[in-house]
Amino acid sequence: MTDLIAFLSTGKGTWGQVSALINAEGWDKVYLLTNDFGKEKFTAEENTELIVVNSSAPEGELRDEIAEILKEKVNGEIAINFVSGTGKEHMALIAALMKSGVGFRFVVQTDEGTKEL
């Protein structure tokens, strides 16, 4: 299977959507980028790692922080989902992945199952 990376951040009802996506597939590993509140309050599955990042940092710093955190964790192609989080967080994640050379695809959970966009 594939690793999944997603933000667990802002957006009404998005935590439930992220959780449904996590549970819908047999991901090898799930990395959720979040804040202290998310790490404390989200109930994670066994294969899920909650990673606290400083989303209030400028975009370039956030990109570098994410790249540093993920460089030892992911390789090959990964799946990403942007249902939760802000545009700033999403841009920083894409930039970090592009900088690292990791291939990625966008996935979303629908009524018909997990779909690649």
C-alpha positions as CSV (number, residue, x, y, z in Angstrom):
1,M,0.0,0.0,0.0
2,T,1.0,3.6,0.4
3,D,1.6,6.1,3.2
4,L,-0.9,8.9,3.8
5,I,-0.1,12.4,4.8
6,A,-2.7,14.9,5.8
7,F,-3.2,18.0,8.0
8,L,-5.4,17.6,11.0
9,S,-6.1,21.3,11.4
10,T,-9.0,23.7,10.9
11,G,-12.3,23.3,9.1
12,K,-15.7,22.3,10.5
13,G,-16.2,18.6,10.4
14,T,-12.9,17.9,8.7
15,W,-11.5,15.6,11.4
16,G,-14.3,13.1,10.7
17,Q,-13.5,13.2,7.1
18,V,-9.8,12.6,7.8
19,S,-10.6,9.8,10.1
20,A,-12.9,8.1,7.5
21,L,-10.1,8.3,4.9
22,I,-7.6,6.7,7.4
23,N,-10.0,3.9,8.2
24,A,-11.1,3.3,4.6
25,E,-7.8,2.0,3.3
26,G,-5.0,-0.2,4.6
27,W,-2.3,2.6,4.6
28,D,1.2,1.4,5.5
29,K,1.6,4.5,7.7
30,V,-0.4,7.7,8.3
31,Y,1.3,11.0,9.2
32,L,-1.0,13.7,10.5
33,L,0.5,17.2,10.7
34,T,-1.3,19.0,13.5
35,N,-1.0,21.4,16.4
36,D,-0.9,20.7,20.1
37,F,-4.7,20.6,20.4
38,G,-5.0,18.0,17.6
39,K,-2.3,15.8,19.1
40,E,-4.1,15.9,22.5
41,K,-7.7,15.5,21.2
42,F,-7.5,13.3,18.1
43,T,-7.8,9.5,18.7
44,A,-5.3,8.0,16.3
45,E,-5.2,4.5,14.9
46,E,-2.3,2.2,15.6
47,N,-0.4,3.1,12.3
48,T,-1.0,6.8,12.7
49,E,1.7,9.3,13.8
50,L,0.6,12.7,15.0
51,I,3.3,15.3,14.2
52,V,3.1,18.8,15.8
53,V,4.2,21.6,13.4
54,N,4.3,25.4,13.9
55,S,1.6,26.5,11.4
56,S,2.0,30.1,12.5
57,A,5.5,30.2,11.1
58,P,6.1,31.9,7.8
59,E,5.5,29.6,4.7
60,G,9.1,29.0,4.0
61,E,9.9,28.1,7.6
62,L,6.9,25.8,7.7
63,R,8.0,24.1,4.5
64,D,11.5,23.5,5.9
65,E,10.1,22.2,9.2
66,I,7.8,19.7,7.3
67,A,10.6,18.7,5.0
68,E,13.0,18.0,7.9
69,I,10.3,16.0,9.8
70,L,9.3,13.9,6.8
71,K,12.7,13.3,5.2
72,E,13.4,10.2,7.3
73,K,9.8,9.0,7.3
74,V,8.7,8.9,3.7
75,N,10.1,7.7,0.4
76,G,8.5,6.6,-2.9
77,E,5.0,7.7,-3.7
78,I,2.6,8.9,-1.1
79,A,-1.0,9.9,-0.9
80,I,-2.0,13.3,0.5
81,N,-5.3,14.8,1.5
82,F,-6.2,18.5,2.0
83,V,-9.7,18.2,3.5
84,S,-8.4,19.7,6.7
85,G,-6.1,22.7,7.1
86,T,-5.4,26.0,5.5
87,G,-4.0,27.0,2.1
88,K,-0.8,28.1,3.8
89,E,-0.3,24.6,5.4
90,H,-1.1,22.9,2.2
91,M,1.3,25.0,0.1
92,A,4.0,24.3,2.7
93,L,3.4,20.5,2.5
94,I,3.4,20.5,-1.3
95,A,6.6,22.6,-1.4
96,A,8.3,20.3,1.2
97,L,7.4,17.2,-0.8
98,M,8.5,18.7,-4.1
99,K,11.8,19.8,-2.5
100,S,12.4,16.3,-1.3
101,G,11.6,14.7,-4.7
102,V,8.9,12.4,-3.2
103,G,6.1,11.6,-5.7
104,F,2.6,12.2,-4.4
105,R,-1.1,11.8,-5.4
106,F,-4.2,13.5,-4.1
107,V,-6.8,11.2,-2.5
108,V,-10.3,11.9,-1.1
109,Q,-12.9,9.8,0.6
110,T,-16.3,9.7,-1.1
111,D,-19.5,7.6,-0.7
112,E,-18.1,5.3,-3.4
113,G,-14.8,4.8,-1.5
114,T,-11.3,6.3,-1.7
115,K,-10.7,8.2,-5.0
116,E,-7.6,9.6,-6.5
117,L,-8.0,13.1,-8.0
